[in-house]
Structures are given as C-alpha cells and as structure tokens.
Amino acid sequence: RPTHTRARDATVHDDARRRTTTTCDVRAMMTMTTMTKTTTSKAVYAPKMTRTRRVNNRTLVIRAGAGETDGNVKFANNKAEFEAVSATAGAGLVAVQISTKTCGPCKVIYPTFVGLSNELPKVTFVKIMGDTDLESRALMKEWGVRVVPLFFLFRNGEKVGEWSGAKADVLRENVLAACNADEK
C-alpha cells in the first residue's frame, strides 16, 4: 500500500478509539486490535448473580452455587441440595426456577423472581441451574424438563404447580395464588 493510505488508516483508527473511549472500559479497549470505521464495541458486564475472580491473568466468571443467595433466593445444583432446602421450608411453599447459563428469557425473569423473594419472605425461593454439572442434568432429566425457564411450586414435598415462560405477571399471579394467608 502507498504510505499516504497507511497514514490515513492510522488516523481513522485513532479517531475511532477516541470516539469509543467514553463508552468502553479498559479491557474492551485492549481487545480492539483491528478497528475499522464501522466497528463498534460494547462493554459486557457480568449479571448480578455472578462474580469474577482473577486467576493467572485471566478473569473467571463464578456463578452462585449451593448455600449462596441472591436476595432471598437459594441456589441448588443437584437433588440433595434441593431436598435440603425443601426440608428447611417444612410445610411452607417452595417456588423453584429452573434455568440454564445461556437462556436469555431466564435472565430477564430472574429479577422478578428475586423481587418476589424479597416481597414474600415466608416463601422459600430456589434457583436451579440445569446445566452446571452431571448431577443437575440428571435432576432435570428426572423432572422431565424440556424448556426453560420452568417454574415449579412445591408444598410438603409435593408439586402443586408448574408453568414455563418469562412473563412477570404470570409468575407473580401463580406464586401469590399458591400462597396461603400466613405466607402473604
């Protein structure tokens, strides 16, 4: 290429970097190795239920696991953990959300699930990630999970409700309908 074209391209790259500096974080800037006029970059942030940790100069995303909570939502990744959480609820209502790591609608409905857990503290809310390991996959197979997000309502260890979908009003309506007067 002629020298003047390279100089013009360098100017375009520098201008593009200056324009995006206000919208990108430093990590995103470092990943912009080849930039053209039409290339834009977006900073991607981890969802609320994750945290990051640096190991060997790499950022790892760690999902919440057993015993950890988000609001009043408890996490269970296998049948034993779910049964332990369910046993602590006793005769109370247990609302379960089943999702996967890559499910977009699951991520959309989750804040509503957390909000309900804060609004109804006497109801036990549990989130199960169905694709974390072999034990969680075995539980999904045992329960016949074919679609996510999937919601179950349990009382005294028996299933009293089931539905799927990411509609906040349906979630709220079903959980409130299953609550007794003491739990509301």
Z-matrix of the N, CA and C atoms (Angstrom, degrees):
N
C 1 1.466
C 2 1.521 1 110.04
N 3 1.282 2 115.49 1 150.98
C 4 1.466 3 118.42 2 175.39
C 5 1.534 4 110.13 3 -67.81
N 6 1.306 5 114.87 4 154.36
C 7 1.466 6 121.27 5 -177.35
C 8 1.519 7 112.08 6 -62.30
N 9 1.339 8 117.80 7 -39.78
C 10 1.459 9 119.60 8 -176.83
C 11 1.535 10 111.78 9 -65.91
N 12 1.349 11 119.54 10 -28.76
C 13 1.453 12 121.86 11 177.93
C 14 1.524 13 110.10 12 -70.17
N 15 1.325 14 116.70 13 -41.01
C 16 1.465 15 119.56 14 178.26
C 17 1.524 16 110.67 15 -62.57
N 18 1.299 17 116.78 16 -41.63
C 19 1.467 18 120.08 17 179.50
C 20 1.524 19 110.24 18 -63.59
N 21 1.339 20 117.17 19 -41.46
C 22 1.456 21 120.17 20 178.64
C 23 1.528 22 111.09 21 -64.56
N 24 1.348 23 117.69 22 -42.08
C 25 1.460 24 121.59 23 178.04
C 26 1.522 25 111.11 24 -62.66
N 27 1.330 26 117.85 25 -40.11
C 28 1.462 27 120.79 26 178.76
C 29 1.521 28 109.94 27 -62.48
N 30 1.328 29 116.49 28 -37.95
C 31 1.462 30 119.96 29 178.28
C 32 1.525 31 110.29 30 -65.61
N 33 1.327 32 117.46 31 -41.29
C 34 1.463 33 120.90 32 178.46
C 35 1.517 34 110.00 33 -61.65
N 36 1.347 35 116.74 34 -44.06
C 37 1.462 36 120.45 35 178.99
C 38 1.525 37 111.18 36 -61.76
N 39 1.339 38 116.31 37 -45.15
C 40 1.470 39 119.81 38 -179.91
C 41 1.523 40 110.97 39 -63.43
N 42 1.345 41 117.11 40 -41.90
C 43 1.462 42 120.31 41 178.34
C 44 1.519 43 111.06 42 -62.95
N 45 1.321 44 117.13 43 -42.12
C 46 1.461 45 120.82 44 179.89
C 47 1.523 46 110.43 45 -64.42
N 48 1.321 47 117.28 46 -40.50
C 49 1.471 48 119.78 47 178.18
C 50 1.528 49 110.64 48 -63.83
N 51 1.328 50 117.11 49 -42.00
C 52 1.463 51 120.12 50 179.03
C 53 1.522 52 111.09 51 -62.57
N 54 1.349 53 117.80 52 -41.05
C 55 1.464 54 121.38 53 -179.15
C 56 1.524 55 111.80 54 -65.17
N 57 1.339 56 117.81 55 -36.39
C 58 1.449 57 120.02 56 -174.71
C 59 1.522 58 113.47 57 -91.25
N 60 1.314 59 117.76 58 -6.87
C 61 1.457 60 120.14 59 -177.70
C 62 1.520 61 111.65 60 -59.56
N 63 1.308 62 117.98 61 -34.49
C 64 1.457 63 120.00 62 -177.73
C 65 1.526 64 112.50 63 -73.63
N 66 1.329 65 118.54 64 -21.68
C 67 1.457 66 120.02 65 -177.16
C 68 1.524 67 113.89 66 -105.72
N 69 1.304 68 119.27 67 -7.58
C 70 1.455 69 121.71 68 -176.12
C 71 1.524 70 110.44 69 -115.48
N 72 1.307 71 116.25 70 151.60
C 73 1.454 72 118.99 71 172.88
C 74 1.517 73 109.07 72 -88.88
N 75 1.309 74 117.55 73 177.13
C 76 1.454 75 121.58 74 -174.39
C 77 1.524 76 111.60 75 -63.53
N 78 1.357 77 118.09 76 -41.08
C 79 1.461 78 120.38 77 179.34
C 80 1.524 79 111.00 78 -60.58
N 81 1.323 80 116.74 79 -40.85
C 82 1.461 81 119.56 80 179.63
C 83 1.525 82 110.18 81 -65.96
N 84 1.345 83 117.08 82 -37.63
C 85 1.460 84 119.84 83 178.45
C 86 1.524 85 110.67 84 -64.03
N 87 1.322 86 117.56 85 -38.09
C 88 1.458 87 120.69 86 -178.65
C 89 1.522 88 111.51 87 -68.58
N 90 1.319 89 118.04 88 -25.20
C 91 1.463 90 119.98 89 179.91
C 92 1.517 91 112.43 90 -83.67
N 93 1.309 92 118.13 91 -8.72
C 94 1.463 93 121.12 92 -179.92
C 95 1.524 94 109.28 93 -84.90
N 96 1.300 95 117.20 94 80.93
C 97 1.457 96 120.20 95 -178.26
C 98 1.517 97 111.36 96 -89.34
N 99 1.306 98 117.93 97 -37.42
C 100 1.458 99 120.89 98 176.99
C 101 1.512 100 108.03 99 -121.21
N 102 1.289 101 115.82 100 114.50
C 103 1.457 102 119.91 101 -176.32
C 104 1.522 103 109.41 102 -125.61
N 105 1.312 104 116.41 103 138.84
C 106 1.456 105 121.82 104 174.24
C 107 1.510 106 108.39 105 -119.89
N 108 1.319 107 117.15 106 -179.19
C 109 1.461 108 121.01 107 -179.44
C 110 1.521 109 112.26 108 -60.14
N 111 1.319 110 117.33 109 -37.34
C 112 1.469 111 120.46 110 -173.95
C 113 1.525 112 113.26 111 -90.42
N 114 1.310 113 118.98 112 -8.25
C 115 1.455 114 120.75 113 -177.52
C 116 1.519 115 110.48 114 -76.74
N 117 1.306 116 115.88 115 131.84
C 118 1.459 117 120.72 116 173.50
C 119 1.507 118 107.44 117 -125.55
N 120 1.301 119 116.95 118 159.93
C 121 1.460 120 119.63 119 178.98
C 122 1.509 121 109.04 120 -129.88
N 123 1.304 122 115.78 121 149.88
C 124 1.458 123 121.24 122 178.64
C 125 1.516 124 108.22 123 -123.51
N 126 1.310 125 116.60 124 139.06
C 127 1.455 126 120.17 125 174.41
C 128 1.518 127 108.27 126 -79.32
N 129 1.299 128 117.41 127 132.11
C 130 1.456 129 121.94 128 -178.92
C 131 1.525 130 107.82 129 -108.13
N 132 1.297 131 115.77 130 125.19
C 133 1.445 132 120.27 131 -178.43
C 134 1.522 133 109.58 132 -111.43
N 135 1.325 134 116.74 133 146.72
C 136 1.460 135 121.58 134 179.70
C 137 1.520 136 109.47 135 -70.24
N 138 1.352 137 118.23 136 143.49
C 139 1.451 138 120.41 137 177.33
C 140 1.526 139 111.33 138 -65.03
N 141 1.313 140 115.90 139 166.04
C 142 1.453 141 121.80 140 -174.34
C 143 1.522 142 113.19 141 -57.82
N 144 1.330 143 117.66 142 -33.14
C 145 1.454 144 119.87 143 -174.83
C 146 1.523 145 113.05 144 -83.48
N 147 1.339 146 117.54 145 12.00
C 148 1.451 147 119.61 146 177.94
C 149 1.519 148 109.23 147 -122.07
N 150 1.302 149 114.91 148 161.98
C 151 1.451 150 120.88 149 171.11
C 152 1.517 151 107.06 150 -138.66
N 153 1.312 152 117.32 151 159.52
C 154 1.450 153 120.24 152 -177.16
C 155 1.519 154 110.20 153 -114.98
N 156 1.316 155 115.04 154 155.57
C 157 1.453 156 121.20 155 178.40
C 158 1.519 157 107.75 156 -143.75
N 159 1.332 158 117.57 157 139.74
C 160 1.459 159 122.09 158 179.12
C 161 1.522 160 109.34 159 -91.66
N 162 1.327 161 116.53 160 125.13
C 163 1.459 162 122.37 161 176.11
C 164 1.520 163 107.38 162 -135.32
N 165 1.338 164 116.85 163 122.67
C 166 1.468 165 121.84 164 179.22
C 167 1.527 166 111.73 165 51.00
N 168 1.309 167 116.10 166 48.24
C 169 1.472 168 123.27 167 178.76
C 170 1.523 169 113.45 168 60.35
N 171 1.326 170 117.85 169 23.63
C 172 1.458 171 122.36 170 175.76
C 173 1.512 172 108.14 171 -124.06
N 174 1.325 173 116.57 172 141.65
C 175 1.448 174 120.97 173 178.05
C 176 1.516 175 108.80 174 -92.27
N 177 1.337 176 116.47 175 122.06
C 178 1.454 177 122.03 176 178.53
C 179 1.520 178 108.74 177 -105.46
N 180 1.314 179 116.97 178 137.97
C 181 1.453 180 121.99 179 175.66
C 182 1.510 181 107.86 180 -96.13
N 183 1.329 182 115.99 181 123.66
C 184 1.453 183 121.27 182 -177.19
C 185 1.515 184 108.52 183 -112.03
N 186 1.318 185 116.44 184 123.20
C 187 1.455 186 121.15 185 178.81
C 188 1.514 187 109.56 186 -86.10
N 189 1.326 188 114.16 187 152.26
C 190 1.453 189 119.34 188 177.42
C 191 1.519 190 109.40 189 -62.93
N 192 1.317 191 116.54 190 141.80
C 193 1.456 192 121.18 191 -177.76
C 194 1.516 193 111.35 192 -124.64
N 195 1.295 194 115.92 193 -161.00
C 196 1.462 195 122.41 194 -176.50
C 197 1.519 196 110.65 195 -58.01
N 198 1.309 197 115.75 196 136.74
C 199 1.452 198 121.08 197 177.75
C 200 1.516 199 114.21 198 83.76
N 201 1.322 200 118.39 199 -13.19
C 202 1.452 201 121.36 200 178.72
C 203 1.517 202 108.90 201 -91.93
N 204 1.333 203 116.31 202 155.60
C 205 1.455 204 119.84 203 -177.45
C 206 1.517 205 111.02 204 -132.81
N 207 1.317 206 115.18 205 160.22
C 208 1.449 207 123.80 206 173.36
C 209 1.513 208 105.22 207 -135.50
N 210 1.329 209 118.15 208 103.67
C 211 1.453 210 120.48 209 -168.49
C 212 1.514 211 106.74 210 71.31
N 213 1.320 212 117.61 211 -128.01
C 214 1.465 213 121.77 212 174.71
C 215 1.527 214 111.44 213 -104.57
N 216 1.317 215 117.57 214 17.48
C 217 1.466 216 121.94 215 179.86
C 218 1.520 217 109.19 216 -89.00
N 219 1.312 218 115.91 217 128.71
C 220 1.459 219 121.62 218 176.42
C 221 1.523 220 108.46 219 -99.16
N 222 1.323 221 116.57 220 152.62
C 223 1.459 222 121.28 221 -178.58
C 224 1.519 223 110.13 222 -111.95
N 225 1.309 224 116.02 223 137.37
C 226 1.462 225 122.14 224 176.24
C 227 1.517 226 107.57 225 -136.32
N 228 1.314 227 116.07 226 135.40
C 229 1.465 228 119.56 227 -178.20
C 230 1.518 229 113.70 228 -113.31
N 231 1.334 230 117.85 229 -0.74
C 232 1.462 231 119.76 230 177.10
C 233 1.524 232 108.99 231 -154.36
N 234 1.323 233 115.81 232 177.48
C 235 1.459 234 120.54 233 -174.49
C 236 1.529 235 112.18 234 -65.43
N 237 1.323 236 117.50 235 -39.66
C 238 1.464 237 120.80 236 -179.28
C 239 1.533 238 110.95 237 -62.74
N 240 1.328 239 117.16 238 -43.16
C 241 1.461 240 120.82 239 178.91
C 242 1.530 241 110.67 240 -65.71
N 243 1.337 242 116.47 241 -40.83
C 244 1.459 243 119.61 242 178.62
C 245 1.527 244 110.90 243 -64.06
N 246 1.324 245 116.84 244 -44.12
C 247 1.465 246 120.02 245 -179.85
C 248 1.525 247 111.40 246 -64.04
N 249 1.329 248 117.61 247 -35.08
C 250 1.462 249 121.01 248 177.24
C 251 1.526 250 111.01 249 -65.36
N 252 1.322 251 116.18 250 -43.95
C 253 1.474 252 120.54 251 178.50
C 254 1.520 253 109.66 252 -66.40
N 255 1.325 254 117.02 253 -42.40
C 256 1.458 255 121.79 254 -179.75
C 257 1.530 256 111.02 255 -64.13
N 258 1.336 257 117.03 256 -36.81
C 259 1.464 258 120.94 257 179.69
C 260 1.527 259 111.35 258 -66.31
N 261 1.324 260 117.38 259 -35.25
C 262 1.464 261 119.95 260 178.76
C 263 1.519 262 111.53 261 -69.75
N 264 1.341 263 117.24 262 -23.41
C 265 1.470 264 120.92 263 178.79
C 266 1.523 265 111.09 264 -75.12
N 267 1.320 266 117.27 265 -23.87
C 268 1.464 267 120.76 266 -179.82
C 269 1.519 268 111.09 267 63.83
N 270 1.352 269 116.48 268 -125.08
C 271 1.464 270 121.66 269 -178.72
C 272 1.520 271 112.07 270 -87.14
N 273 1.331 272 116.75 271 1.26
C 274 1.464 273 120.23 272 -178.26
C 275 1.514 274 112.55 273 -75.81
N 276 1.319 275 115.09 274 169.92
C 277 1.465 276 122.62 275 -179.84
C 278 1.527 277 109.49 276 -77.33
N 279 1.324 278 116.42 277 137.57
C 280 1.460 279 122.98 278 175.11
C 281 1.518 280 107.70 279 -120.02
N 282 1.327 281 116.55 280 117.72
C 283 1.469 282 122.00 281 177.49
C 284 1.526 283 107.87 282 -101.98
N 285 1.333 284 116.97 283 127.93
C 286 1.460 285 122.27 284 -175.51
C 287 1.517 286 109.57 285 -120.00
N 288 1.340 287 116.19 286 131.04
C 289 1.461 288 121.76 287 171.33
C 290 1.516 289 107.27 288 -110.57
N 291 1.325 290 115.81 289 127.86
C 292 1.455 291 121.31 290 176.55
C 293 1.522 292 107.75 291 -110.13
N 294 1.321 293 115.51 292 128.19
C 295 1.456 294 119.79 293 -179.42
C 296 1.516 295 109.77 294 -146.26
N 297 1.318 296 115.81 295 179.47
C 298 1.462 297 122.28 296 176.64
C 299 1.519 298 108.41 297 -129.07
N 300 1.311 299 115.83 298 168.79
C 301 1.466 300 120.90 299 -177.52
C 302 1.522 301 112.56 300 -64.96
N 303 1.320 302 117.49 301 -32.87
C 304 1.459 303 120.91 302 -173.80
C 305 1.521 304 114.00 303 -99.94
N 306 1.310 305 118.29 304 5.97
C 307 1.463 306 122.00 305 -175.92
C 308 1.532 307 110.26 306 -81.68
N 309 1.324 308 116.71 307 111.22
C 310 1.465 309 121.36 308 178.70
C 311 1.517 310 113.30 309 -65.27
N 312 1.345 311 119.64 310 -49.63
C 313 1.463 312 120.36 311 178.67
C 314 1.527 313 113.03 312 -59.84
N 315 1.337 314 117.27 313 -31.07
C 316 1.474 315 120.52 314 177.27
C 317 1.526 316 110.27 315 -62.57
N 318 1.316 317 116.25 316 -40.05
C 319 1.463 318 120.81 317 179.83
C 320 1.524 319 111.36 318 -71.01
N 321 1.333 320 116.66 319 -29.72
C 322 1.466 321 121.01 320 179.31
C 323 1.524 322 111.04 321 -72.41
N 324 1.330 323 117.98 322 -40.74
C 325 1.466 324 121.60 323 -176.02
C 326 1.527 325 112.38 324 -83.20
N 327 1.306 326 118.17 325 -18.95
C 328 1.464 327 120.72 326 -175.20
C 329 1.537 328 114.01 327 -58.09
N 330 1.332 329 121.22 328 -42.78
C 331 1.473 330 119.27 329 177.15
C 332 1.528 331 113.21 330 -59.03
N 333 1.323 332 118.53 331 -33.37
C 334 1.461 333 121.48 332 175.66
C 335 1.523 334 110.03 333 -66.95
N 336 1.327 335 116.79 334 -40.09
C 337 1.463 336 122.03 335 177.47
C 338 1.536 337 110.07 336 -61.48
N 339 1.329 338 116.86 337 -43.78
C 340 1.470 339 121.23 338 177.92
C 341 1.523 340 110.30 339 -65.40
N 342 1.333 341 117.29 340 -41.40
C 343 1.463 342 120.87 341 177.85
C 344 1.518 343 112.34 342 -60.11
N 345 1.334 344 116.51 343 -42.43
C 346 1.469 345 120.10 344 176.64
C 347 1.525 346 111.17 345 -64.58
N 348 1.316 347 117.10 346 -35.87
C 349 1.469 348 119.70 347 179.27
C 350 1.525 349 110.86 348 -65.46
N 351 1.314 350 117.02 349 -34.07
C 352 1.465 351 120.60 350 176.97
C 353 1.528 352 111.14 351 -75.21
N 354 1.332 353 116.47 352 -34.02
C 355 1.460 354 121.80 353 -178.72
C 356 1.531 355 112.21 354 -75.04
N 357 1.325 356 116.85 355 -32.75
C 358 1.474 357 122.25 356 -177.88
C 359 1.531 358 109.54 357 -119.56
N 360 1.330 359 117.92 358 77.87
C 361 1.474 360 119.78 359 -174.55
C 362 1.525 361 114.31 360 -68.57
N 363 1.330 362 118.90 361 -16.77
C 364 1.469 363 120.46 362 -179.91
C 365 1.530 364 112.12 363 -85.39
N 366 1.318 365 117.49 364 -8.02
C 367 1.463 366 122.14 365 176.52
C 368 1.527 367 107.44 366 -96.35
N 369 1.317 368 116.81 367 138.10
C 370 1.466 369 121.65 368 178.22
C 371 1.523 370 108.82 369 -89.78
N 372 1.324 371 116.50 370 123.24
C 373 1.462 372 122.39 371 179.02
C 374 1.523 373 108.64 372 -109.22
N 375 1.338 374 115.75 373 130.57
C 376 1.462 375 122.03 374 -176.32
C 377 1.522 376 109.06 375 -129.69
N 378 1.328 377 116.34 376 135.79
C 379 1.460 378 120.65 377 173.74
C 380 1.520 379 108.24 378 -114.57
N 381 1.328 380 115.37 379 131.20
C 382 1.460 381 121.68 380 178.30
C 383 1.520 382 108.31 381 -118.92
N 384 1.327 383 115.93 382 122.37
C 385 1.460 384 121.27 383 174.57
C 386 1.526 385 106.74 384 -88.49
N 387 1.314 386 116.67 385 112.03
C 388 1.455 387 121.74 386 -171.47
C 389 1.502 388 116.05 387 -76.81
N 390 1.327 389 117.90 388 -3.78
C 391 1.463 390 118.80 389 -177.37
C 392 1.524 391 112.55 390 -127.28
N 393 1.328 392 117.32 391 28.28
C 394 1.459 393 119.09 392 -178.69
C 395 1.526 394 112.97 393 -80.43
N 396 1.320 395 117.81 394 -38.67
C 397 1.462 396 120.97 395 -179.31
C 398 1.527 397 109.70 396 -157.78
N 399 1.312 398 116.46 397 -176.61
C 400 1.463 399 120.57 398 -177.85
C 401 1.521 400 112.39 399 -65.77
N 402 1.336 401 117.47 400 -34.83
C 403 1.462 402 120.38 401 -179.98
C 404 1.527 403 111.30 402 -66.20
N 405 1.336 404 117.18 403 -41.40
C 406 1.467 405 118.98 404 178.83
C 407 1.524 406 110.75 405 -68.52
N 408 1.324 407 116.85 406 -36.03
C 409 1.469 408 119.76 407 177.15
C 410 1.526 409 110.96 408 -66.70
N 411 1.323 410 117.08 409 -36.93
C 412 1.469 411 120.72 410 177.17
C 413 1.526 412 110.36 411 -64.50
N 414 1.333 413 117.19 412 -39.17
C 415 1.464 414 120.97 413 177.41
C 416 1.525 415 110.90 414 -64.53
N 417 1.327 416 117.27 415 -41.43
C 418 1.466 417 120.45 416 178.62
C 419 1.530 418 110.37 417 -64.12
N 420 1.315 419 116.72 418 -38.31
C 421 1.466 420 120.07 419 178.24
C 422 1.524 421 110.43 420 -67.03
N 423 1.337 422 116.86 421 -41.86
C 424 1.463 423 121.63 422 179.23
C 425 1.528 424 111.06 423 -62.22
N 426 1.319 425 117.07 424 -39.92
C 427 1.466 426 121.29 425 -179.56
C 428 1.531 427 112.80 426 -82.90
N 429 1.326 428 118.49 427 -6.67
C 430 1.458 429 121.91 428 178.39
C 431 1.521 430 113.79 429 73.18
N 432 1.315 431 116.68 430 34.73
C 433 1.471 432 121.00 431 -179.13
C 434 1.519 433 109.40 432 -73.33
N 435 1.325 434 116.65 433 121.87
C 436 1.468 435 122.52 434 179.23
C 437 1.522 436 112.15 435 -117.73
N 438 1.339 437 117.16 436 -18.12
C 439 1.462 438 121.54 437 -175.82
C 440 1.517 439 108.40 438 -143.75
N 441 1.322 440 115.97 439 146.16
C 442 1.464 441 121.49 440 175.18
C 443 1.524 442 108.46 441 -128.56
N 444 1.311 443 120.38 442 151.58
C 445 1.452 444 126.71 443 -2.00
C 446 1.528 445 111.19 444 -72.46
N 447 1.309 446 114.28 445 140.09
C 448 1.456 447 121.75 446 178.06
C 449 1.518 448 107.90 447 -122.98
N 450 1.317 449 116.40 448 135.74
C 451 1.457 450 121.81 449 -177.99
C 452 1.518 451 109.67 450 -118.49
N 453 1.347 452 115.11 451 137.72
C 454 1.457 453 122.39 452 174.47
C 455 1.522 454 108.24 453 -123.74
N 456 1.322 455 116.33 454 148.08
C 457 1.456 456 122.25 455 170.53
C 458 1.522 457 107.15 456 -120.19
N 459 1.323 458 116.39 457 128.22
C 460 1.462 459 122.39 458 179.42
C 461 1.528 460 109.22 459 -120.42
N 462 1.321 461 116.01 460 144.60
C 463 1.458 462 122.36 461 171.50
C 464 1.526 463 106.66 462 -141.31
N 465 1.317 464 116.61 463 127.39
C 466 1.473 465 122.49 464 -176.79
C 467 1.527 466 111.78 465 56.97
N 468 1.315 467 118.03 466 34.38
C 469 1.455 468 121.70 467 178.83
C 470 1.517 469 115.21 468 79.07
N 471 1.337 470 117.70 469 -1.08
C 472 1.465 471 121.19 470 179.62
C 473 1.524 472 110.12 471 -108.33
N 474 1.323 473 115.04 472 141.54
C 475 1.466 474 120.13 473 179.57
C 476 1.525 475 109.13 474 -73.41
N 477 1.346 476 116.11 475 125.37
C 478 1.464 477 120.71 476 179.10
C 479 1.528 478 112.29 477 -114.24
N 480 1.322 479 116.95 478 -6.82
C 481 1.459 480 119.38 479 179.25
C 482 1.511 481 111.31 480 -163.63
N 483 1.347 482 115.41 481 151.38
C 484 1.463 483 121.37 482 178.76
C 485 1.524 484 108.63 483 -156.06
N 486 1.333 485 117.30 484 135.63
C 487 1.459 486 122.24 485 173.89
C 488 1.525 487 108.36 486 -160.81
N 489 1.309 488 115.21 487 163.78
C 490 1.459 489 120.15 488 178.16
C 491 1.515 490 109.08 489 -129.01
N 492 1.312 491 115.09 490 162.07
C 493 1.454 492 120.84 491 178.72
C 494 1.506 493 112.17 492 119.41
N 495 1.319 494 115.33 493 162.95
C 496 1.462 495 121.49 494 -175.40
C 497 1.524 496 111.66 495 -113.35
N 498 1.320 497 117.33 496 43.66
C 499 1.458 498 120.77 497 178.01
C 500 1.530 499 108.77 498 -98.88
N 501 1.320 500 115.44 499 118.25
C 502 1.466 501 121.20 500 -175.24
C 503 1.525 502 111.83 501 -62.49
N 504 1.333 503 117.71 502 -40.18
C 505 1.463 504 119.85 503 -178.03
C 506 1.528 505 111.80 504 -67.82
N 507 1.338 506 117.84 505 -34.53
C 508 1.466 507 121.28 506 177.58
C 509 1.530 508 109.76 507 -69.07
N 510 1.321 509 117.02 508 -42.05
C 511 1.465 510 121.16 509 177.57
C 512 1.526 511 110.41 510 -59.11
N 513 1.308 512 116.27 511 -50.37
C 514 1.468 513 121.49 512 -179.03
C 515 1.531 514 111.14 513 -60.91
N 516 1.322 515 115.86 514 -46.78
C 517 1.460 516 121.55 515 -178.25
C 518 1.535 517 111.64 516 -61.33
N 519 1.329 518 117.45 517 -45.44
C 520 1.465 519 121.01 518 -178.30
C 521 1.527 520 112.55 519 -67.57
N 522 1.325 521 117.02 520 -41.33
C 523 1.462 522 119.62 521 179.99
C 524 1.527 523 110.34 522 -67.93
N 525 1.327 524 117.00 523 -44.39
C 526 1.477 525 119.42 524 179.70
C 527 1.523 526 111.46 525 -65.64
N 528 1.332 527 117.72 526 -35.08
C 529 1.478 528 120.18 527 179.02
C 530 1.531 529 111.12 528 -67.25
N 531 1.325 530 117.81 529 -31.57
C 532 1.458 531 120.93 530 -178.88
C 533 1.529 532 112.70 531 -82.89
N 534 1.326 533 117.02 532 -15.59
C 535 1.477 534 120.71 533 -179.24
C 536 1.524 535 109.50 534 -74.52
N 537 1.325 536 115.45 535 141.98
C 538 1.459 537 118.58 536 171.79
C 539 1.546 538 108.14 537 -87.69
N 540 1.308 539 117.43 538 175.30
C 541 1.473 540 121.89 539 -175.28
C 542 1.519 541 111.92 540 -60.31
N 543 1.317 542 117.72 541 -33.44
C 544 1.460 543 121.11 542 -178.74
C 545 1.535 544 112.14 543 -70.55
N 546 1.327 545 117.32 544 -29.73
C 547 1.466 546 121.58 545 -176.26
C 548 1.521 547 113.21 546 -84.97
N 549 1.306 548 118.36 547 -17.89
C 550 1.475 549 121.10 548 -177.77
C 551 1.498 550 112.23 549 -78.59
